[in-house]
Amino acid sequence: MHIINNLNISKIYFSLLFLFFSLQEMFKYDKILDLNRLYSNDIYNISQTYGIEAANRVIVREIKEVFKMYGITVDVRHLSLIADYMTFDGTFKPLSRKGMENSASPLQQISFESSLGFLKTATLQGKLHLEKIITDYAKNYR
């Protein structure tokens, strides 16, 4: 127990910011670091070290923090849906152009960033039948 200015303090916690560090390297310092309080926003690194469920929780936390910066509150259930989609198959898939490239749904791909490129690729590969989409849309949204 440390005595500082006549106060009994059993532990002092410091927040350290490390850029581009390996979580595996932090385990070497388990005598001086509380590994149960270790946190990183590197989702891929977390998934490789602690597993996909831990990465899922980091995604929720990081999205919540981004929205909080703008004064936006979003129900955690909605954020969990996003995190579940990004980790549902046991791996981490970013919601980016690269993450959407391997999506099974051409419609999902074209709803994202590079719609023309995804649309062209899907049509040329026979994955997307525009006539069917247009007629289905016309039937449902008259």
QUIHUGI-V24314 format. One line per field, one symbol per residue. ss: DSSP state (H for helix, E for strand, C for the rest). phi: phi as a letter, one per 20 degrees, with the letter a starting at -180 (. if undefined). A space follows every 10 residues. Layout:
ss: ???
phi: ???
//
This chain:
ss: CEEECCEEEC CCCCCCCCCC CCHHHHHHHC CCCCHHHCCC CCHHHHHHHC CHHHHHHHHH HHHHHHHHHC CCCCCHHHHH HHHHHHHCCC CCCCCCHHHH CCCCCHHHHH CCCCHHHHHH HHHHCCCCCH HHHHHHHHHH CC
phi: .edclmdece bddddddddl deffffffdf fddeffdfbb eeffffffed offffgffgg fffffffffd mddcgfffff ffffffcfen cedfebgffe geffdfffff edfdffffff ffffemecdf fffffffffe cf
//
